């Protein structure tokens, strides 16, 4: 019988700890498929965050480093500066990247640090049990916004791609989603491009993946994916926010 | 004889680091260690493989250090007290992941923003852990520009040998003063680092640099293993200078700039017939416990001279096992105890011990 689909080589056999219906498994697969497609597993070093993906170092079969909460872009900077021939990626959630690690994120971007960042935005802190994230939507009910996120006292969500694309330096910024097959296929292309950019020495590439958290959103997986479509994507529109490669072509 | 050059302490640290094969430096501006960062900014970009980066914060700088240390390459950051406080999270991760790295603290007075004059008030932070969790740093305390260079070299070697971050605990005086220094011969580390993340090259199982262990019995085991290494460090790496202790009846304990003032005070007291000696810890962790304990067999009392409200004095008391009086001679907030003050405090101790005999 022909094999038509199998686990990417750059994922280990370790069983994932993620909740049923959590898209982290899909996003891990897309990252691993990109690593496989580019044949870079042997020279790739991943940086795991603090958050639901904290144990990602067990799932990717390349070398891995576990960073402190929010510090992955700084750790990745150290790795890349000392091993410029290697491929360095971080895998971070919204609390990690856009709250406690915002300074590290913005400054890695403005240095056009030649790294790849996979940013998983599910609008909630999953690991700690569902607190308000910097990307939680206005009115969203969480453990720490039990009456709904009140923008007057708790501020507005941060649109990371829009914010970073205001900088001159970063090379490539795109937002994708994984709530249906079409979006997953687009996400796959974007993630591979983000790795290819690094191999070609282009610089900072960040792919924001709009994700879901059925457990802490209190929804079935199907309903959560529908919520992504109905609520998340309208607030976090998909698309390419910065592509200095395309800008350069246009300028010519 | 190696030729000596006149250098500032901060620059001597930088040059010694470069000569020790440290090609990666991450820092953030802060007084009074500025010259060190400036020296690295000038030199590293001109060296093959050299990386200098001014980080967005002390927090980022130490995490960049963590990244480079994960690859097994020699790396350093430097700061002064408030900045070193910011680095504590990262230092705890470096210690918890068993990585070698060198951190320089050119101390200034605190707490809070404090001031910019010299201090030794980060002693507790440096020697007792500093960040969260059970861990130690190897802490070296230079007392001259020569030692700023020599102990920097040593810090890299010890960090590699024991897979443990090492700290050079200097102070603003040491950083700013100029003295002739014989720079160390260039040498690279020779310790094998099979744990480093360098890419598997598809030839080995992946390496993981990590301090997370969710099973408590596994985390406990890593703590026990780390403390076994600390025990070896305590056994093998204690360093101190013993000065005029052979016939001493009283012992001053002081490190860094305080030890230099203490030596002058001792010279003057000896002219008056007072037999005073000095134990100068060079490593404050591991602390020279045995030297102090043995001194307690012979001397009648100790004076701990410090640029703080009295921090090392606790280690002196623990080491001498409460057998002799231990008094504090200190200034704080950026002030330095003078020779007169040291003589006065020592003479007070002498008269309280010997009572009416004098």
Interface residues (C-beta under 8 A of the other chain):
Chain A: X12 X41 X42 X43 X44 X45 X47 X54 X55 X57 X58 X60 X61 X62 X63 X64 X65 X66 X67 X68 X71 X74 X75 X76 X77 X78 X79 X80 X81 X82 X83 X86 X103 X104 X106 X107
Chain B: X24 X26 X51 X53 X55 X56 X57 X59 X60 X61 X63 X64 X65 X66 X67 X68 X69 X70 X71 X73 X75 X89 X90 X93 X97 X197 X198 X199 X200 X201 X202 X203 X206 X207 X208 X209 X210 X211 X212
